[in-house]
Structure formats: structure tokens, C-alpha cells
Amino acid sequence: METKWLEWAQKLQVIAQNGLTYSENVYDIERYKQLRAIATEMMATYSNVEHSYILDLFNREVGYATPKVDVRAAIFRDNTILLVKERSDGFWTLPGGWADIGESPSEVIVKEVYEESGYQARATKLLAVYDRNKQGHPPFPFYIYKLFFRCELIGGSPSSSIETEAVDFFAEDALPELSIGRVMPAQITRLFQHYRQPDLPTDFD
């Protein structure tokens, strides 16, 4: 029950967003705005995030509500995995970020790897598609699918960026403190299993 409030708040937000997208009745519009306000209050109360910040996030969401997509790269070298240190929280994660309109997921991950680590890479296999809510991550206002790609290095050299302050490879038993909003320890463990058993099929929830 610990995260049921998150599920309820997300569902209320989706109902409100979809209703505001398609409804033309002024009374229904007001009801959907009230639903959005309830979702905002729930999210702000239980996540300890400013009410105004959550409301601004929700107000910017227009059109039919669909999951957001986060892409992450699993790049291995000599039994170690590539991680980048986020400037925003000081913790480590797999290179990656939000999928962009106009680019395929594999194109996005190649771009993200280069921008965040300085390495040039090629996506070779989709290792996992996860529902973020089912993976133990901290609460987040929006519903998210996470795509993990196996990538191979083809060039470049390590360098920091406006989003990352360090780049390094780590052994499975010597991981630094992870940015668990972005990647969970269990996900890293599973990615190493894919590394050791390349014929494993793609994981999905």
C-alpha cells in the first residue's frame, strides 16, 4: 500500500488530462480541473514536493495522456559497466534520458551516451522494457516506461557535460551510490546477467 497513493494520483491526473482534452461542456471542464487539483494535492502531500511545482508540471501536459519514455544505455568493458555522475543529485546512473520527438529510441540513446559521457556508441539490442512504477523507483508525477539498450563503444573519449560531472566504468560488486530515480541496483544486476548471457530474451513487465 505504500505507493498506492502514487497510482491513484497518476490515474486521476490521466482522467483529468484526457477529459480536458476532449470535453466541450463547461461543467465537465470544471470537474476535470477539480480532479487535476486533487491529483496535485495528493502528489504534493505524499512526495514532499512543492504544490506549485506539481501543478505547473500537470498544467503543461496537454492532449491524450500516454506514458513518457526514458532510455538508458548498458555499455560494458572488461566486466565493468559505464556510469555517469549526475550533477543534479551527485549520484551515478546509466547514460540516458527522455526520448525525444523525431528520433527513434536507438537514435536517442546514441545521442545521450555521447552528450553525457563523451563516448560514441552503437545500439545493438533492446535488453529490457520496464514499467517504472513496478521497479521500486522513488515516486514520480508521471507514468514512465524505461527502455534499456545494450550498446557498444565505437569511439570517443570520456568527458563530462552540463548534466554529468564524471564518467567511469564500475565492476558489478563495486558500484557507486546510484541515482535510484534513474536506475535501480537490481536493474544493474539484471543488465550484467544479459552481458554474461547475451542470448537472453528482452525483459518486459
VENHUVEN-V762587 format. One line per field, one symbol per residue. ss: DSSP state (a for helix, b for strand, c for the rest). psi: psi as a letter, one per 30 degrees, with the letter a starting at -180 (. if undefined). burial: # if it has 16 or more other C-alpha atoms within 10 Angstrom, else .. A space follows every 10 residues. Layout:
ss: ???
psi: ???
burial: ???
This chain:
ss: cccaaaaaaa aaaaaaaaaa aacccaaaaa aaaaaaaaaa aaaaaaaccc aaaaaaaaac cccccccbbb bbbbbbbccb bbbbbbcccc cbbccbbbcc ccccaaaaaa aaaaaaacbb bbbbbbbbbb baaacccccc cccbbbbbbb bbbbbbcccc cccbbbbbbb baaacccbcc ccccaaaaaa aaaaaacccc ccbbc
psi: fegeeeeeee eeeeeeeeef efkfkeeeee eeeeeeeeee eeeeeffhkk eeeeeeeeff jllkklklkk kkkjkkjhgl kklkjkeefg lllkkaakkk kfkleeeeee eeeeefffkk lkkfkjekjk jefgggllkk elkkkkkkkk lkkgaalkkl affkflklkk leghkakljf fekleeeeee eeeeefiffk lkkl.
burial: ....###.## ########## #.......#. .##.###### ####..#... #..##..#.. ....#...## ######...# ######.... #########. ....##.### ########## ###.###### ###.....#. ########## ###.....## #..####.## .......##. .###...#.. ##.##..... .....
